[in-house]
Amino acid sequence: MLPVLQLMRHAVDNSDFIDNSAYKYMEIIPEFLFERNYYSKEVFEDITEAEYNVFVKILNDQDADLNTIMKYVYDIAMEYVYTVITKRSRETYGYLKTVIEIMKKNRLPLPDINTVSAYSFDEFDGWGDFIDPKSLSAMLPKE
């Protein structure tokens, strides 16, 4: 799953615009990734054929929970992409609630809230300041 996490971290680390990172991430959501059984530049505009081959090997097209979690992460990222986040992004609570329910059902540990409690949403029109994702993940290399 490390390649998935590495791709996802670009949405929060200021290395690219969130929409660019999200569009690339969207292409690896299982329902999109496995829509065809081959790579095509016309279909996959943001991932390379080599990346496609890696993601096809490590992701599961039969796991509805994985697909939902990945899709909802994308939906949360894109909910306010070209606008100001208001009311602490209440529109994303439903997505988050479903992700938490899936994690609990599959006995996956929820992230420690203390790792992000120092970050505030008050900067940048409710988006908050950029985050170093390596400091939040036990799986991402610290480099």
C-alpha positions in Angstrom: 0.0 0.0 0.0 3.0 2.3 0.2 2.6 3.5 -3.4 -1.0 4.5 -2.6 0.1 6.4 0.5 2.9 8.1 -1.4 0.5 9.3 -4.1 -2.0 10.5 -1.5 0.5 12.5 0.5 0.8 15.0 -2.4 -2.7 16.3 -1.6 -1.5 17.7 1.7 2.3 18.4 1.4 2.2 21.5 -0.9 4.1 19.7 -3.7 1.1 20.2 -6.1 -2.3 21.7 -6.1 -4.9 19.5 -4.3 -7.0 19.1 -7.4 -4.1 17.8 -9.5 -3.2 15.3 -6.7 -6.8 14.3 -6.3 -7.3 13.7 -10.1 -4.3 11.4 -10.1 -5.5 9.6 -7.0 -9.0 9.2 -8.5 -7.5 7.1 -11.3 -6.4 4.5 -8.8 -9.7 4.1 -7.0 -10.5 0.4 -7.8 -13.8 1.1 -9.6 -12.0 3.4 -12.0 -8.7 1.5 -12.1 -10.4 -1.8 -13.0 -13.0 -0.4 -15.3 -10.9 -1.8 -18.1 -8.4 -4.6 -18.0 -5.7 -2.7 -19.9 -3.8 0.6 -19.7 -4.7 3.4 -22.1 -3.4 7.0 -22.1 -6.8 8.2 -23.2 -8.4 6.7 -20.1 -5.5 7.3 -17.6 -4.4 10.8 -18.1 -2.5 11.2 -14.8 -0.9 7.9 -14.1 1.8 6.2 -16.2 1.5 2.7 -17.5 4.2 1.6 -15.0 2.1 3.2 -12.1 -1.0 1.5 -13.5 0.7 -1.9 -13.4 1.8 -1.4 -9.8 -1.6 -0.3 -8.6 -3.4 -3.2 -10.4 -1.1 -5.6 -8.5 -1.6 -4.1 -5.1 -5.2 -3.0 -5.1 -8.2 -5.3 -5.0 -11.2 -4.8 -7.4 -13.4 -7.1 -5.3 -13.1 -5.2 -2.0 -16.1 -2.9 -1.7 -14.9 -1.4 1.6 -11.5 -0.5 0.1 -13.2 1.1 -2.9 -15.6 3.1 -0.6 -12.8 4.3 1.6 -10.7 5.4 -1.4 -13.6 7.0 -3.1 -14.7 8.9 0.0 -11.1 10.2 0.6 -11.3 11.6 -3.0 -14.8 13.0 -2.3 -13.6 14.7 0.9 -10.6 16.3 -0.9 -12.8 17.5 -3.8 -15.8 18.8 -1.8 -14.4 22.3 -1.5 -11.6 22.2 -4.0 -12.3 25.6 -5.7 -14.0 27.3 -2.8 -13.8 28.3 0.8 -14.4 25.7 3.5 -17.2 26.8 5.8 -18.7 25.4 9.0 -15.8 23.1 9.5 -16.7 21.3 6.3 -19.8 19.7 7.6 -20.7 18.4 4.1 -17.8 15.9 4.5 -19.0 14.4 7.8 -21.1 11.7 6.2 -18.1 10.5 4.2 -16.0 10.5 7.3 -18.6 8.7 9.3 -18.8 5.9 6.7 -15.0 5.6 6.5 -14.8 5.3 10.3 -17.6 2.6 10.3 -15.7 0.6 7.7 -12.5 0.9 9.6 -14.1 -0.3 12.8 -15.9 -3.2 11.0 -12.6 -4.3 9.7 -10.8 -3.8 13.0 -8.5 -1.2 11.6 -7.1 1.3 14.1 -8.4 4.8 13.8 -5.7 7.5 13.5 -4.6 9.2 16.7 -6.3 12.6 16.8 -3.4 14.0 18.8 -1.2 13.8 15.7 -3.2 16.4 13.9 -4.6 18.4 16.9 -1.8 21.0 16.5 -3.0 21.9 13.0 -5.7 24.5 12.5 -8.3 25.0 9.8 -8.2 28.8 10.4 -5.6 29.4 7.7 -6.1 29.6 4.0 -9.9 30.0 3.8 -10.6 27.0 6.0 -8.1 24.6 4.3 -5.6 24.9 7.0 -1.8 25.1 6.6 0.1 22.4 4.7 1.0 19.2 6.6 4.1 17.1 6.4 2.4 13.7 5.9 5.6 11.8 6.9 5.1 13.0 10.4 1.6 11.5 10.5 2.2 8.1 9.0 4.1 5.1 10.4 4.2 3.7 6.9 5.6 6.6 4.9 9.4 6.8 4.9 10.8 9.7 7.0 13.6 10.1 4.4 
